[in-house]
Amino acid sequence: MSLTLSQSVNAKNAQVSSTAQTTADYAVETYKNDMVDSLRALIKHNTVAKEGVSANDNSAHIAFKAELKKQAYALGLDYSDDGYVVVIGLGDQKERVGIITHGDVQPVNPKKWKNSPFELDTTTEPGRLIGRGTEDDKGPISTALYAMKAIKDKKIALNKRIELYIYMAEESDWEPLKAYIKTHKLPQTNITIDAEYPVVTAEKGYGTVKLVFNKQEKPTISPYVSEFSGGFFGSQIPEDASATIENANIVLLQRLMRKARSYQGVSFDLELKDSTLTVNALGKSAHSSKPDEGVNAIPYLADLLSSTRWENNGPGTLVNFINDNIGLGLEGKKFGNIAYKDDFMGAMTFSPTVIKQHEKSIELNINLRRPQGKSKQQLSDEIHQAVQNWNNKFDANVIELEHYIGDPFVQKDAPHIDTLLAVFTHFTGIKDAKPIAIGGGTNSRLFPNAVSFGPSMPNTEYTGHSEHEFITMEQFVLNLKMYTAVMVELAK
């Protein structure tokens, strides 16, 4: 990473042009409210992927693209629809600058929201724009549209065409985008506005470890775990988990209640009815690339139950396994020898995110985000060894399904890093800005010379994928300034 780090030093001397400054100011003065209205119209569409349904056939995706087309033409921009990929453009130059976003969103639990997650909420929490997609990625789309509009209004002579790419399946399936790239010539310079500032030059690899615990009927008069559930989707740290214990009694209830009071950041609800004890855990959802920003209800609930070694009947096996191999840590340090870190990209994170209930088994999905430093084969072997060692030690039968282990991404060749850092420093006042690595994965890795630039500020909680997604109005406006300035600097 020495190349990108040294590039940040050169950015100290870079200047933001007067054209970029005046156009950015004009964009905010003229279009701040219109940008909010644009976002309000975009988030109305529940563009969550439907299993077995192409984005081209999904009515919500079709309606969302119709809104994009309407907005693009109203702003005097050109529009093309290639199915999974929409391109909104300004200019007709041969050289191009690409702005990469996505229009699909992650699922929501409407019960977790004060108002509908698909109606922009500007009043519940003054200063915040609340709704699914406000930060990831419909807010950035609206910002990019009005940055382009401001540039068009000012009649700036561009040397490069500006193209806003909106992909419709970033959260679920990258294959259609890969197919599109094979048959289309991409811009020579690209930025993704789907991550963090100041500039992201490295992304951890996304992975899923899949383990199966077979349900077994084992008659017993002792308390046993009959059910254990939790999680919503793989890229969200789950805030809900639930366990059912049979043959329970008041002594067990009181013991767990005392222990429950010792935790911070997570709450437990316990109810004993006859001999059935139900325990619900409530933590805090977050993007699974940032597990430290959430409170994972699954391992916390397992930890509450850790005073007992449970019967290996499936649900009990699962609880024992989580406590022995995952615990409350975030980096897989209890899971055999898998834990490792990279000096620039940081440590691998290892978080249980979804428990799937099958007729004869329970499936645990563990989300990992891995840096450079280990091969895919080495990590896979270490995961397998840890599972086998535990099976042998406790006479269990945890079965591994086919794990998915993605590759980390490192960008070393983007020539526009200095420009991005200069714009960031100019508009934020944050000095000595340097490239960073993130746990998330963006479409940057598929586009030439691409790096990520916002929309989230460093050292600020990222709310995308959570059940309380928002962007502050202050950040929304700051993004408009910076995106307008960057487009001017890269295209003029």
C-alpha positions as CSV (number, residue, x, y, z in Angstrom):
1,M,0.0,0.0,0.0
2,S,3.0,2.3,-0.1
3,L,1.9,3.7,-3.4
4,T,-1.5,4.9,-2.2
5,L,-0.1,6.2,1.0
6,S,2.6,8.2,-0.7
7,Q,-0.1,9.6,-3.1
8,S,-1.8,11.2,-0.1
9,V,1.3,13.2,0.7
10,N,1.2,14.8,-2.7
11,A,-2.4,15.7,-2.2
12,K,-1.3,18.3,0.4
13,N,-0.2,20.6,-2.4
14,A,-3.2,20.1,-4.6
15,Q,-5.7,22.9,-5.0
16,V,-9.4,23.0,-5.7
17,S,-10.1,25.2,-8.7
18,S,-12.3,28.3,-8.5
19,T,-14.7,26.7,-11.1
20,A,-15.2,23.6,-8.8
21,Q,-15.8,25.9,-5.8
22,T,-18.3,28.2,-7.4
23,T,-20.2,25.3,-9.1
24,A,-20.4,23.4,-5.8
25,D,-21.7,26.6,-4.0
26,Y,-24.2,27.1,-6.8
27,A,-25.4,23.4,-6.5
28,V,-26.2,23.8,-2.8
29,E,-27.8,27.3,-3.1
30,T,-30.0,26.2,-6.0
31,Y,-30.8,22.5,-5.6
32,K,-30.6,21.6,-1.9
33,N,-34.4,21.2,-1.6
34,D,-34.8,19.6,-5.0
35,M,-32.3,17.0,-4.0
36,V,-34.4,16.0,-1.0
37,D,-37.5,15.8,-3.2
38,S,-35.5,13.5,-5.6
39,L,-34.6,11.2,-2.7
40,R,-38.2,11.2,-1.5
41,A,-39.4,9.9,-4.9
42,L,-36.6,7.3,-5.1
43,I,-37.0,5.6,-1.8
44,K,-40.7,5.0,-2.3
45,H,-39.7,2.0,-4.4
46,N,-38.9,-1.2,-2.4
47,T,-36.1,-2.3,-4.6
48,V,-35.2,-5.4,-2.6
49,A,-34.3,-8.4,-4.7
50,K,-36.9,-11.1,-4.9
51,E,-35.6,-14.7,-5.0
52,G,-36.2,-16.2,-8.4
53,V,-37.3,-12.9,-10.0
54,S,-35.0,-11.0,-12.3
55,A,-34.5,-7.3,-11.6
56,N,-35.8,-6.8,-15.2
57,D,-39.1,-8.4,-14.1
58,N,-39.4,-7.0,-10.6
59,S,-42.2,-4.4,-10.6
60,A,-40.5,-2.3,-7.9
61,H,-37.3,-2.1,-10.0
62,I,-39.2,-1.3,-13.1
63,A,-41.0,1.6,-11.3
64,F,-37.8,2.8,-9.8
65,K,-36.1,3.0,-13.2
66,A,-39.1,4.9,-14.6
67,E,-38.6,7.4,-11.8
68,L,-34.9,7.7,-12.6
69,K,-35.7,8.2,-16.3
70,K,-38.2,10.9,-15.4
71,Q,-35.7,12.7,-13.2
72,A,-32.9,12.5,-15.7
73,Y,-34.9,13.9,-18.5
74,A,-36.3,16.7,-16.3
75,L,-32.7,17.7,-15.5
76,G,-31.6,17.7,-19.1
77,L,-29.5,14.6,-18.8
78,D,-29.4,11.6,-21.2
79,Y,-30.6,8.2,-20.0
80,S,-30.1,4.6,-21.2
81,D,-31.5,1.4,-19.7
82,D,-29.6,-1.9,-20.3
83,G,-31.7,-3.9,-17.9
84,Y,-29.7,-4.4,-14.8
85,V,-27.6,-1.2,-15.5
86,V,-28.9,2.3,-16.0
87,V,-26.6,5.0,-17.3
88,I,-27.4,8.7,-16.9
89,G,-25.0,11.0,-18.7
90,L,-23.9,14.5,-19.3
91,G,-21.8,15.4,-22.4
92,D,-20.8,13.5,-25.5
93,Q,-17.0,13.4,-25.2
94,K,-15.0,10.3,-26.0
95,E,-13.2,10.2,-22.7
96,R,-15.5,9.5,-19.7
97,V,-15.7,9.7,-15.9
98,G,-17.9,7.1,-14.2
99,I,-19.8,7.6,-11.0
100,I,-20.8,4.1,-9.7
101,T,-23.9,3.6,-7.5
102,H,-26.7,1.0,-7.1
103,G,-30.4,1.3,-6.9
104,D,-31.3,-1.9,-5.0
105,V,-31.6,-2.0,-1.2
106,Q,-31.4,-4.5,1.6
107,P,-34.5,-5.9,3.3
108,V,-36.2,-4.1,6.1
109,N,-38.3,-5.1,9.1
110,P,-41.0,-2.4,9.0
111,K,-41.9,-3.1,12.7
112,K,-38.5,-1.7,13.6
113,W,-39.2,1.7,12.1
114,K,-41.2,4.5,13.5
115,N,-42.6,5.3,10.1
116,S,-42.5,3.4,6.8
117,P,-39.0,2.8,5.7
118,F,-40.1,3.6,2.2
119,E,-41.4,7.1,2.9
120,L,-38.8,9.7,3.5
121,D,-39.0,10.8,7.2
122,T,-37.7,14.3,7.8
123,T,-39.5,15.2,11.0
124,T,-39.1,12.3,13.5
125,E,-35.5,13.2,14.2
126,P,-34.9,16.8,13.0
127,G,-31.8,17.1,10.8
128,R,-31.9,13.5,9.7
129,L,-33.4,12.1,6.5
130,I,-34.6,8.6,7.5
131,G,-35.5,5.8,5.2
132,R,-34.2,2.7,3.5
133,G,-31.6,3.8,0.9
134,T,-31.0,7.2,2.3
135,E,-27.3,6.4,2.8
136,D,-27.0,3.2,0.7
137,D,-27.4,4.2,-2.2
138,K,-30.4,6.3,-3.2
139,G,-29.2,9.4,-1.3
140,P,-25.9,9.3,-3.3
141,I,-27.9,8.9,-6.6
142,S,-29.9,12.0,-5.9
143,T,-26.7,13.9,-5.0
144,A,-25.0,12.9,-8.2
145,L,-28.0,13.9,-10.3
146,Y,-28.0,17.4,-9.0
147,A,-24.2,17.7,-9.1
148,M,-24.5,16.9,-12.8
149,K,-27.4,19.4,-13.2
150,A,-25.3,22.2,-11.6
151,I,-22.4,21.5,-14.0
152,K,-24.9,21.6,-16.9
153,D,-26.4,24.9,-15.7
154,K,-23.0,26.6,-15.4
155,K,-22.2,25.5,-19.0
156,I,-18.7,24.3,-18.0
157,A,-16.7,23.1,-20.9
158,L,-16.0,19.4,-20.2
159,N,-13.2,17.4,-21.6
160,K,-14.8,14.2,-20.4
161,R,-18.4,12.9,-20.4
162,I,-19.8,12.2,-17.0
163,E,-21.7,9.0,-16.6
164,L,-23.7,7.9,-13.5
165,Y,-24.0,4.1,-13.4
166,I,-26.9,2.7,-11.3
167,Y,-26.7,-1.1,-10.9
168,M,-29.9,-2.9,-9.8
169,A,-28.5,-5.9,-8.0
170,E,-25.4,-4.8,-6.1
171,E,-26.8,-6.2,-2.8
172,S,-27.6,-9.6,-4.2
173,D,-26.0,-10.7,-7.5
174,W,-23.0,-9.2,-9.2
175,E,-23.1,-11.6,-12.2
176,P,-25.3,-9.5,-14.4
177,L,-22.9,-6.6,-13.9
178,K,-20.0,-8.8,-14.8
179,A,-21.8,-9.8,-18.0
180,Y,-22.6,-6.2,-18.8
181,I,-18.9,-5.2,-18.5
182,K,-17.9,-7.9,-21.0
183,T,-20.0,-6.3,-23.7
184,H,-19.6,-2.6,-22.9
185,K,-16.7,-0.2,-22.8
186,L,-16.3,1.4,-19.4
187,P,-15.1,4.9,-18.4
188,Q,-11.4,5.3,-18.0
189,T,-11.7,7.0,-14.6
190,N,-14.2,5.9,-12.0
191,I,-15.3,6.6,-8.5
192,T,-17.8,4.6,-6.4
193,I,-20.0,6.6,-4.1
194,D,-21.1,3.6,-2.0
195,A,-18.6,3.6,0.9
196,E,-16.6,6.2,2.9
197,Y,-14.4,9.2,2.7
198,P,-11.7,10.3,2.2
199,V,-10.7,7.6,-0.4
200,V,-11.1,3.9,-0.2
201,T,-8.3,2.0,-1.9
202,A,-8.7,-1.4,-0.3
203,E,-11.7,-3.6,0.5
204,K,-11.9,-6.8,2.5
205,G,-13.2,-9.9,0.8
206,Y,-16.8,-11.0,1.7
207,G,-17.3,-14.5,2.8
208,T,-19.9,-16.9,4.3
209,V,-19.2,-19.9,6.5
210,K,-22.1,-22.3,6.4
211,L,-22.6,-24.9,9.2
212,V,-25.4,-27.4,9.7
213,F,-26.6,-28.8,13.1
214,N,-28.8,-31.8,12.7
215,K,-31.9,-31.9,15.0
216,Q,-32.1,-35.0,17.2
217,E,-34.8,-36.1,19.6
218,K,-33.1,-36.9,22.9
219,P,-35.6,-37.5,25.7
220,T,-34.4,-35.9,28.9
221,I,-35.9,-34.6,32.1
222,S,-33.3,-31.9,32.3
223,P,-33.7,-28.5,30.7
224,Y,-32.8,-28.5,27.0
225,V,-32.8,-25.9,24.2
226,S,-35.5,-26.8,21.8
227,E,-35.3,-23.8,19.5
228,F,-32.7,-21.1,18.7
229,S,-33.2,-18.5,16.0
230,G,-31.9,-15.1,14.9
231,G,-30.7,-12.9,12.1
232,F,-32.3,-11.3,9.1
233,F,-29.8,-11.3,6.2
234,G,-26.1,-12.0,5.7
235,S,-24.8,-8.5,5.5
236,Q,-26.5,-7.2,8.7
237,I,-25.4,-7.7,12.3
238,P,-28.6,-9.0,13.8
239,E,-30.3,-7.3,16.6
240,D,-32.8,-10.1,17.4
241,A,-32.4,-13.6,18.6
242,S,-34.6,-16.0,20.4
243,A,-34.3,-19.3,22.4
244,T,-36.8,-21.7,23.8
245,I,-35.8,-24.0,26.7
246,E,-38.0,-26.9,27.7
247,N,-38.2,-28.5,31.2
248,A,-37.3,-25.2,32.6
249,N,-38.1,-24.1,36.2
250,I,-38.1,-21.0,38.3
251,V,-34.5,-21.6,39.5
252,L,-33.2,-21.5,35.9
253,L,-35.3,-18.4,35.2
254,Q,-33.9,-16.5,38.2
255,R,-30.4,-17.5,37.4
256,L,-30.7,-16.2,33.8
257,M,-32.4,-13.0,34.9
258,R,-29.6,-12.2,37.3
259,K,-27.0,-12.8,34.6
260,A,-29.0,-10.8,32.0
261,R,-28.7,-7.7,34.2
262,S,-24.9,-7.8,33.8
263,Y,-24.8,-7.0,30.1
264,Q,-24.6,-3.6,28.5
265,G,-25.9,-2.7,25.0
266,V,-28.2,-5.7,24.9
267,S,-31.5,-6.5,26.6
268,F,-33.3,-9.7,27.4
269,D,-36.9,-10.6,27.8
270,L,-37.6,-13.9,29.7
271,E,-40.9,-15.6,30.1
272,L,-41.6,-18.9,31.9
273,K,-44.9,-20.5,31.0
274,D,-45.5,-23.9,32.6
275,S,-42.1,-25.6,32.0
276,T,-41.3,-23.6,28.8
277,L,-38.9,-20.7,29.0
278,T,-38.7,-18.2,26.1
279,V,-35.7,-15.8,26.0
280,N,-35.6,-13.0,23.5
281,A,-32.5,-10.9,23.0
282,L,-32.4,-7.4,21.5
283,G,-29.1,-5.9,20.4
284,K,-28.4,-3.3,17.7
285,S,-28.3,-3.9,13.9
286,A,-25.4,-2.7,11.8
287,H,-23.7,-3.4,8.5
288,S,-21.8,-6.7,8.9
289,S,-18.6,-5.1,7.6
290,K,-18.7,-3.0,10.8
291,P,-19.6,-5.4,13.5
292,D,-18.2,-3.1,16.2
293,E,-21.0,-0.6,15.4
294,G,-23.7,-3.1,16.3
295,V,-24.5,-5.5,19.1
296,N,-25.0,-9.0,17.8
297,A,-27.9,-10.6,19.5
298,I,-27.0,-14.2,18.4
299,P,-23.7,-14.6,20.4
300,Y,-25.0,-12.5,23.3
301,L,-28.0,-14.8,23.7
302,A,-25.7,-17.9,23.4
303,D,-23.5,-16.3,26.1
304,L,-26.4,-15.8,28.4
305,L,-27.0,-19.5,28.2
306,S,-23.4,-20.5,28.5
307,S,-23.5,-21.5,32.2
308,T,-25.1,-24.8,31.1
309,R,-23.5,-27.4,28.8
310,W,-26.5,-28.2,26.6
311,E,-27.6,-31.5,25.2
312,N,-26.3,-32.1,21.6
313,N,-29.7,-32.1,20.0
314,G,-29.2,-29.5,17.3
315,P,-30.3,-26.2,18.9
316,G,-28.2,-27.1,22.0
317,T,-25.3,-28.1,19.8
318,L,-25.6,-24.7,18.1
319,V,-25.5,-22.8,21.4
320,N,-22.5,-24.8,22.6
321,F,-20.6,-24.3,19.3
322,I,-21.2,-20.5,19.3
323,N,-19.9,-20.2,22.9
324,D,-16.9,-22.4,22.3
325,N,-15.8,-21.1,18.9
326,I,-17.2,-17.5,18.5
327,G,-18.1,-16.0,21.8
328,L,-18.5,-12.2,22.0
329,G,-15.3,-11.4,20.0
330,L,-15.5,-10.0,16.5
331,E,-12.3,-11.4,14.9
332,G,-12.6,-15.2,15.1
333,K,-9.9,-15.6,17.7
334,K,-11.7,-18.6,19.3
335,F,-12.3,-20.3,16.0
336,G,-9.1,-22.4,15.7
337,N,-6.3,-20.6,14.0
338,I,-8.3,-18.5,11.5
339,A,-7.8,-15.1,13.0
340,Y,-5.3,-12.7,11.3
341,K,-4.8,-9.1,10.3
342,D,-3.1,-6.9,7.8
343,D,-1.3,-3.7,8.8
344,F,-3.3,-1.5,6.3
345,M,-6.6,-3.5,5.9
346,G,-7.0,-4.5,9.6
347,A,-8.2,-7.7,11.1
348,M,-10.6,-10.2,9.6
349,T,-14.1,-10.0,11.2
350,F,-16.1,-13.1,11.8
351,S,-19.8,-12.6,12.8
352,P,-22.8,-15.0,13.0
353,T,-25.5,-13.2,11.0
354,V,-28.3,-15.7,10.1
355,I,-29.7,-18.9,11.5
356,K,-31.9,-20.7,9.0
357,Q,-34.5,-23.2,10.2
358,H,-34.9,-26.4,8.2
359,E,-37.1,-29.4,8.9
360,K,-34.4,-31.6,10.1
361,S,-31.5,-29.2,10.8
362,I,-30.5,-25.7,11.7
363,E,-28.0,-23.8,9.5
364,L,-25.7,-21.2,10.9
365,N,-24.3,-18.6,8.5
366,I,-21.2,-16.7,9.6
367,N,-20.2,-13.6,7.8
368,L,-16.5,-12.9,7.4
369,R,-14.6,-10.0,5.9
370,R,-11.0,-10.9,5.2
371,P,-8.0,-8.7,4.5
372,Q,-5.0,-9.7,2.3
373,G,-2.5,-11.9,4.1
374,K,-3.9,-15.5,3.8
375,S,-4.8,-17.5,0.8
376,K,-8.4,-18.7,0.3
377,Q,-7.2,-22.3,0.6
378,Q,-5.4,-21.7,3.8
379,L,-8.4,-20.0,5.4
380,S,-10.7,-22.7,4.2
381,D,-8.4,-25.4,5.6
382,E,-8.3,-23.7,9.0
383,I,-12.0,-23.4,9.2
384,H,-12.4,-27.0,8.4
385,Q,-9.8,-28.0,11.0
386,A,-11.5,-26.0,13.7
387,V,-14.9,-27.6,13.0
388,Q,-13.4,-31.1,12.9
389,N,-11.5,-30.6,16.2
390,W,-14.7,-29.5,17.9
391,N,-16.6,-32.4,16.5
392,N,-14.0,-34.8,17.8
393,K,-13.7,-33.2,21.2
394,F,-17.5,-33.1,21.9
395,D,-18.7,-36.1,19.9
396,A,-20.8,-33.8,17.7
397,N,-21.7,-33.8,14.1
398,V,-21.5,-30.3,12.8
399,I,-21.5,-30.5,9.0
400,E,-19.9,-27.9,6.7
401,L,-21.7,-26.8,3.6
402,E,-19.8,-25.2,0.8
403,H,-18.3,-22.0,2.2
404,Y,-17.9,-18.9,0.1
405,I,-14.7,-17.0,0.6
406,G,-14.3,-13.9,-1.6
407,D,-11.0,-12.1,-2.4
408,P,-9.9,-8.8,-0.9
409,F,-9.4,-5.9,-3.3
410,V,-6.5,-3.4,-3.4
411,Q,-6.4,-0.5,-5.9
412,K,-2.8,0.7,-6.6
413,D,-3.2,2.4,-9.9
414,A,-5.9,5.1,-9.6
415,P,-4.4,8.4,-10.9
416,H,-7.1,10.6,-9.4
417,I,-6.6,9.9,-5.7
418,D,-4.8,13.2,-5.2
419,T,-7.7,15.1,-6.6
420,L,-10.2,13.3,-4.4
421,L,-8.1,13.9,-1.3
422,A,-7.7,17.6,-2.2
423,V,-11.5,18.1,-2.6
424,F,-12.1,16.2,0.7
425,T,-9.6,18.3,2.6
426,H,-10.8,21.6,1.0
427,F,-14.5,21.1,1.9
428,T,-14.1,19.4,5.3
429,G,-11.0,21.1,6.7
430,I,-9.6,17.7,7.7
431,K,-5.8,17.8,7.1
432,D,-3.5,15.0,6.1
433,A,-6.3,12.9,4.7
434,K,-5.0,9.5,3.5
435,P,-6.5,6.5,1.7
436,I,-8.3,3.9,3.9
437,A,-9.4,0.3,3.8
438,I,-12.9,-0.9,4.6
439,G,-14.6,-4.1,5.4
440,G,-17.4,-3.7,2.9
441,G,-17.2,-4.6,-0.8
442,T,-18.2,-2.2,-3.6
443,N,-18.4,-2.4,-7.4
444,S,-15.1,-0.5,-7.5
445,R,-13.3,-3.7,-8.0
446,L,-15.1,-4.2,-11.4
447,F,-14.4,-0.8,-12.9
448,P,-11.1,0.5,-14.3
449,N,-9.0,2.7,-11.9
450,A,-11.9,2.9,-9.5
451,V,-11.8,4.0,-5.8
452,S,-14.6,4.8,-3.4
453,F,-15.3,8.4,-2.4
454,G,-18.0,8.7,0.3
455,P,-20.9,9.2,1.1
456,S,-20.1,8.4,4.8
457,M,-17.6,10.4,6.8
458,P,-14.7,8.7,8.6
459,N,-15.2,7.8,12.2
460,T,-19.0,8.2,11.8
461,E,-21.5,5.4,12.3
462,Y,-22.6,3.9,9.0
463,T,-26.4,3.2,9.0
464,G,-26.8,1.4,5.7
465,H,-28.2,-2.1,6.2
466,S,-29.4,-1.2,9.7
467,E,-33.0,-0.8,10.9
468,H,-32.4,2.9,11.4
469,E,-30.9,4.0,8.2
470,F,-30.5,7.8,7.7
471,I,-28.3,10.5,6.3
472,T,-28.1,13.9,8.0
473,M,-29.1,16.9,6.1
474,E,-25.7,18.4,6.8
475,Q,-23.9,15.4,5.3
476,F,-26.3,15.4,2.3
477,V,-25.4,19.0,1.5
478,L,-21.7,18.4,2.1
479,N,-21.8,15.4,-0.3
480,L,-23.4,17.6,-2.9
481,K,-20.5,20.1,-2.6
482,M,-17.8,17.5,-2.8
483,Y,-19.4,15.4,-5.6
484,T,-20.0,18.5,-7.7
485,A,-16.4,19.7,-7.2
486,V,-15.0,16.2,-7.9
487,M,-17.0,15.9,-11.1
488,V,-15.8,19.3,-12.3
489,E,-12.1,18.6,-11.4
490,L,-12.2,15.1,-13.1
491,A,-14.1,16.1,-16.2
492,K,-13.3,19.7,-17.1
